[in-house]
Amino acid sequence: MSGRIVVGYTATKGGKDAVALASRLARNTGASLDLVLVLPTDAGTLVPPDAGFDGYLVDQAQRWLDRAAARVPEGIESRQHVRWAESFAEGLIGVADELEADVIVIGPANGAKRSHHRLGSTATELLHSSDVPVVLAPGGERKTDAAAPIPRLTVAIGTRPGAEALIETTTSLARVLNVPVRLVSLVTVDLPSTLDTGVVRVAGAAHADDVLGRVRAALPEMSEVDVLVGRGDSIEEAVRNLEWLPGELVLVGSSRLAQPRRLFLGSTAEKMLRELSVPMVVVPRGAAAS
């Protein structure tokens, strides 16, 4: 994540949260920001487009982007883009592909409480179609100091296929940030409830050792790699039972239902979001780390 970060901006608190988180990522990785505001096209309507009104919309969008750029701390390079698309998500994905961006950052939907996530239509569409990682900011992120460090990466690993892209992205990001990595094995929560506790315990330990070994092999110079086995009767309880550092990032992989190099938010990640107070990075299947 040392190249370009696309920021989905709206003139709302959620838009400010997205700019704040993206700025913190940029400060910690050396990336630059591309602030994007997407305007809806008239495709599919019977009303001919009004050039004058379209011009007004572009001017207003540019004013909003100017305000967004003013929130970017000094020393972080940023550019502004007004784009037309049938949906906000489609516009963001198009810009990210065009610029070969590393990630797309978006804020929570209106009404999100501080330190809570709330998915709106844009986030839902992105999390079921993006071909680059999507970073979700919790409510209130705009009140976080952009110069604050990212203290740790926590990676949630289940039993299902597709973890390789997640591990690759984690190791790449950890090298850039030079921070500890905490691996959370959710195998004991992710296995069928019909298995007895002994089998679950053995499977959880074996899975955790396997994942830890692969990450350590990818980061031979990194000493701070820890692993925990999630405990609880549900994903939500397992997340609540973990301690979280202010400002850390949580990385999860795309659902097994996703097409290669595409996102599809799985039920495990969705359940985690209900309890998380920190940003989440969702990595597509087969995504190549930057």
C-alpha positions as CSV (number, residue, x, y, z in Angstrom):
1,M,0.0,0.0,0.0
2,S,2.8,2.4,-0.9
3,G,1.3,3.7,-4.1
4,R,-2.2,5.3,-4.5
5,I,-5.2,5.2,-2.3
6,V,-8.7,5.9,-3.8
7,V,-11.0,7.6,-1.3
8,G,-14.7,7.5,-1.9
9,Y,-15.8,10.9,-0.7
10,T,-19.3,12.2,0.1
11,A,-20.1,15.5,1.8
12,T,-21.1,13.7,5.0
13,K,-19.5,12.6,8.3
14,G,-18.8,9.3,6.7
15,G,-16.9,11.0,3.9
16,K,-14.8,12.8,6.5
17,D,-14.1,9.5,8.3
18,A,-12.9,8.1,4.9
19,V,-10.5,11.0,4.3
20,A,-9.2,10.7,7.9
21,L,-8.5,7.0,7.7
22,A,-7.0,7.3,4.2
23,S,-4.8,10.1,5.4
24,R,-3.5,8.0,8.3
25,L,-2.8,5.1,5.9
26,A,-1.0,7.5,3.5
27,R,1.1,9.0,6.4
28,N,2.1,5.5,7.5
29,T,2.8,4.0,4.1
30,G,4.0,6.9,2.0
31,A,1.0,6.6,-0.4
32,S,-0.8,9.4,-2.1
33,L,-4.6,10.0,-2.1
34,D,-7.1,10.2,-4.9
35,L,-10.2,11.9,-3.6
36,V,-13.1,10.7,-5.7
37,L,-16.7,12.0,-5.8
38,V,-19.0,10.1,-8.1
39,L,-22.1,11.7,-9.7
40,P,-25.0,9.6,-11.0
41,T,-25.4,9.3,-14.8
42,D,-28.8,9.7,-16.5
43,A,-28.4,6.3,-18.1
44,G,-31.7,4.4,-18.2
45,T,-33.9,7.5,-17.8
46,L,-36.2,9.1,-20.3
47,V,-35.3,12.6,-19.4
48,P,-32.6,14.2,-21.6
49,P,-29.6,15.4,-19.7
50,D,-29.5,19.1,-18.9
51,A,-26.0,20.4,-19.7
52,G,-26.5,23.4,-17.4
53,F,-27.6,21.3,-14.4
54,D,-24.8,18.9,-15.1
55,G,-22.3,21.8,-14.9
56,Y,-23.8,22.9,-11.7
57,L,-23.4,19.4,-10.2
58,V,-19.8,19.2,-11.3
59,D,-19.1,22.7,-9.8
60,Q,-20.7,21.7,-6.5
61,A,-18.9,18.3,-6.4
62,Q,-15.6,20.2,-7.0
63,R,-16.4,22.5,-4.0
64,W,-17.0,19.5,-1.9
65,L,-13.7,17.9,-3.0
66,D,-11.9,21.2,-2.2
67,R,-13.2,20.9,1.4
68,A,-12.1,17.3,1.5
69,A,-8.6,18.2,0.3
70,A,-8.4,20.8,3.0
71,R,-8.8,18.0,5.5
72,V,-5.7,16.2,4.2
73,P,-2.7,16.9,6.4
74,E,0.2,18.8,5.0
75,G,2.9,16.6,3.4
76,I,0.4,14.1,1.9
77,E,0.0,14.3,-1.8
78,S,-3.7,14.3,-2.9
79,R,-5.6,14.7,-6.2
80,Q,-9.3,15.2,-6.9
81,H,-11.6,13.5,-9.3
82,V,-15.2,14.0,-10.2
83,R,-16.6,11.1,-12.1
84,W,-19.9,10.1,-13.6
85,A,-21.2,6.5,-13.2
86,E,-24.4,4.5,-12.7
87,S,-23.4,3.9,-9.1
88,F,-21.0,5.3,-6.6
89,A,-19.3,1.9,-6.3
90,E,-19.0,1.5,-10.0
91,G,-17.3,4.9,-10.3
92,L,-14.8,4.1,-7.5
93,I,-13.9,0.7,-9.0
94,G,-13.4,2.4,-12.4
95,V,-11.0,5.0,-10.9
96,A,-9.1,2.4,-8.9
97,D,-8.6,0.2,-11.9
98,E,-7.6,3.2,-14.1
99,L,-5.0,4.5,-11.5
100,E,-3.9,1.0,-10.5
101,A,-4.7,1.9,-6.9
102,D,-3.8,-0.3,-4.0
103,V,-7.0,0.1,-2.1
104,I,-10.3,1.9,-1.9
105,V,-11.2,3.6,1.4
106,I,-14.8,4.4,2.3
107,G,-16.6,5.7,5.4
108,P,-19.6,4.2,7.2
109,A,-23.2,4.9,6.1
110,N,-25.1,7.8,7.7
111,G,-26.1,7.1,11.3
112,A,-23.1,5.1,12.3
113,K,-22.2,5.4,15.9
114,R,-18.7,6.3,17.0
115,S,-16.3,3.3,16.7
116,H,-19.0,1.3,14.9
117,H,-19.3,0.1,11.4
118,R,-22.4,0.6,9.3
119,L,-22.7,-0.7,5.7
120,G,-24.6,1.3,3.2
121,S,-25.5,0.5,-0.4
122,T,-22.1,1.7,-1.7
123,A,-20.1,-0.4,0.7
124,T,-22.4,-3.5,0.0
125,E,-21.8,-3.1,-3.7
126,L,-18.1,-2.6,-3.3
127,L,-17.8,-5.6,-1.0
128,H,-19.5,-7.8,-3.7
129,S,-17.6,-6.6,-6.8
130,S,-14.3,-4.8,-6.2
131,D,-11.1,-6.2,-7.6
132,V,-8.9,-4.3,-5.2
133,P,-9.0,-4.4,-1.3
134,V,-11.6,-2.3,0.3
135,V,-10.9,-0.5,3.6
136,L,-13.9,0.3,5.8
137,A,-13.7,3.2,8.3
138,P,-15.7,3.1,11.5
139,G,-17.8,6.0,12.6
140,G,-15.8,8.8,14.3
141,E,-12.5,8.0,12.5
142,R,-12.4,11.7,11.5
143,K,-11.6,12.5,15.2
144,T,-8.4,10.4,15.1
145,D,-5.1,12.1,14.6
146,A,-3.8,11.5,11.1
147,A,-0.3,11.2,12.4
148,A,-1.2,8.4,14.8
149,P,0.7,5.2,14.0
150,I,-0.9,1.9,13.0
151,P,0.3,-0.2,15.9
152,R,-0.6,-3.7,14.7
153,L,-2.2,-5.8,12.0
154,T,-4.7,-8.4,13.1
155,V,-5.6,-11.0,10.5
156,A,-8.6,-13.2,10.8
157,I,-8.0,-16.7,9.3
158,G,-10.7,-19.3,8.9
159,T,-10.6,-22.8,7.5
160,R,-12.0,-22.0,4.0
161,P,-10.0,-21.6,0.8
162,G,-8.6,-18.3,-0.3
163,A,-6.3,-17.5,2.6
164,E,-3.2,-17.2,0.4
165,A,-4.1,-13.8,-1.0
166,L,-4.8,-12.6,2.6
167,I,-1.5,-13.8,3.9
168,E,0.4,-12.3,0.9
169,T,-1.3,-8.9,1.4
170,T,-0.6,-9.0,5.2
171,T,3.1,-9.7,4.8
172,S,3.4,-7.0,2.1
173,L,1.7,-4.4,4.3
174,A,3.6,-5.5,7.4
175,R,6.9,-4.9,5.7
176,V,5.8,-1.4,4.7
177,L,4.5,-0.5,8.1
178,N,7.1,-2.5,10.1
179,V,4.5,-3.4,12.7
180,P,3.6,-6.6,14.6
181,V,1.2,-9.1,13.1
182,R,-1.5,-10.9,15.2
183,L,-3.1,-13.9,13.6
184,V,-6.5,-14.9,14.9
185,S,-7.5,-18.4,14.0
186,L,-11.3,-18.7,13.9
187,V,-11.3,-22.4,13.2
188,T,-12.9,-23.3,16.5
189,V,-15.8,-20.9,15.8
190,D,-15.8,-21.8,12.1
191,L,-16.1,-25.6,12.3
192,P,-19.4,-27.5,12.4
193,S,-21.0,-27.5,15.8
194,T,-21.5,-31.2,15.6
195,L,-17.8,-31.8,16.3
196,D,-16.9,-32.6,19.9
197,T,-14.8,-30.1,21.8
198,G,-11.7,-32.3,21.7
199,V,-11.7,-32.4,17.9
200,V,-12.3,-28.6,17.7
201,R,-9.4,-27.9,20.1
202,V,-7.0,-30.1,18.2
203,A,-8.1,-28.7,14.8
204,G,-7.7,-25.1,16.1
205,A,-4.2,-25.7,17.4
206,A,-3.1,-27.4,14.2
207,H,-4.6,-24.7,12.0
208,A,-3.0,-21.9,14.0
209,D,0.4,-23.5,13.8
210,D,0.1,-24.0,10.1
211,V,-0.9,-20.4,9.4
212,L,1.8,-19.0,11.8
213,G,4.4,-21.1,10.0
214,R,3.4,-19.7,6.6
215,V,3.5,-16.1,7.7
216,R,6.8,-16.5,9.5
217,A,8.3,-18.0,6.4
218,A,7.1,-15.0,4.3
219,L,8.5,-12.6,6.9
220,P,11.8,-14.2,8.0
221,E,13.1,-10.9,9.4
222,M,10.0,-10.2,11.4
223,S,10.1,-11.4,15.0
224,E,6.7,-10.1,16.2
225,V,4.2,-12.5,14.8
226,D,1.7,-13.8,17.3
227,V,-1.2,-16.2,17.0
228,L,-4.4,-16.6,18.9
229,V,-7.3,-19.0,18.6
230,G,-10.7,-17.3,18.8
231,R,-12.9,-18.4,21.7
232,G,-16.6,-18.2,21.9
233,D,-19.9,-19.7,20.9
234,S,-20.2,-17.3,17.9
235,I,-18.0,-15.0,15.7
236,E,-19.4,-12.0,17.5
237,E,-18.4,-13.4,20.9
238,A,-15.0,-14.4,19.7
239,V,-14.4,-10.8,18.5
240,R,-15.7,-9.3,21.7
241,N,-13.3,-11.5,23.7
242,L,-10.2,-10.1,21.9
243,E,-8.3,-7.0,23.0
244,W,-8.0,-4.3,20.4
245,L,-5.3,-1.6,20.1
246,P,-6.6,1.9,19.1
247,G,-5.9,2.4,15.4
248,E,-5.0,-1.1,14.4
249,L,-6.2,-2.7,11.2
250,V,-8.1,-5.9,10.8
251,L,-7.6,-7.9,7.6
252,V,-10.1,-10.5,6.3
253,G,-10.3,-12.5,3.1
254,S,-13.1,-12.6,0.6
255,S,-15.8,-15.3,0.8
256,R,-15.2,-18.6,-1.0
257,L,-18.2,-17.6,-3.1
258,A,-16.2,-14.8,-4.7
259,Q,-14.9,-15.1,-8.3
260,P,-11.1,-14.9,-8.7
261,R,-9.8,-11.4,-8.1
262,R,-13.2,-10.2,-6.9
263,L,-14.6,-9.5,-3.5
264,F,-17.6,-11.1,-1.9
265,L,-18.2,-10.3,1.7
266,G,-18.7,-13.5,3.7
267,S,-20.9,-14.1,6.7
268,T,-17.9,-14.3,9.0
269,A,-16.5,-10.9,8.1
270,E,-20.0,-9.4,8.2
271,K,-20.5,-10.8,11.8
272,M,-17.1,-9.4,12.8
273,L,-18.1,-6.0,11.6
274,R,-20.9,-5.9,14.1
275,E,-18.4,-5.9,17.0
276,L,-15.3,-4.2,15.5
277,S,-14.3,-0.8,16.7
278,V,-11.3,-0.5,14.3
279,P,-10.9,-0.3,10.5
280,M,-11.3,-3.5,8.4
281,V,-9.5,-4.3,5.2
282,V,-11.3,-6.9,3.0
283,V,-9.0,-8.6,0.5
284,P,-10.2,-10.1,-2.8
285,R,-9.5,-13.7,-3.7
286,G,-6.4,-14.0,-5.7
287,A,-5.4,-10.4,-5.2
288,A,-1.7,-9.7,-5.8
289,A,0.0,-7.7,-3.0
290,S,1.5,-4.4,-4.0
